[in-house]
Amino acid sequence: MPFLKGLLFSWGWIPDFGKSIHRQGTLKALKLLQTEDSERLLEKASSSLLPGIRMAYRKAMEENR
């Protein structure tokens, strides 16, 4: 789980929309894992202060509906 957490949250405050696809993939993997830790990370991503993470969360969740 630390690897996926690092992929999702390790980037800085400067927006880089090219990394959005990696974040979306990470969020999809977390959703598929269905563990307490992955659910906690999904919740953290959904309310992140970083707009790029929130946007990637919304896109990843939309594709799974």
N, C-alpha and C positions, 0 to 999 in steps of 0.2 A: 504493500500500500504506500510506503514512502516514495517509491518511484513515481506513481501516478500523482500523488500530492505535489511532488516537485515539478512535474510537467505542468500542472494546472496553475500553481501559485508562485513559481519561482521568478517569473518575469517581472520587470520593474513597472514603474508608473507611466512610462512613456508608451502611448498606444502603438501597437504594431498589429494591424489587422491581418497580416500575413500568417500570424501564429494562431489565428482563430480556428483553423481546421484541426490543428493539433489539440487545442483545448476541447473542441467538440468531440474528437475521437477519445480523448481522456474521459470526458464526461459520459460518453456512451459506454465505455468499458466499466466505469464505476456503477452505472445503472444496471448493467448485466451481472455484476458481481453480487448484488443484493445482500451485502453484509452490513452490520451496524456501522463499521468504519466507513464504508462507501456511502451509506446514507448520510452520515454526518458530513462528509466532504461535499456531497451534492447540496445539502442544506447550506453549507458555508458558501458554495459557489453561487447559489441562487440569490444570496444577499450580500455578495461581495461589494466592496467600495469601488472596485475596478470595473469600469463599464465593459471592457473586453471580455471579462470572465462572465459577467451577467448575460451579455449578448450570446456568447458561446453556449451558455447553459440553456437559454431559451431556444436556440436553434437545435441543439441536441435533443431537447425534450419534445420539440415539435415533430421531429422526424420519427419519433418513437410512438406517436399517437396512432 
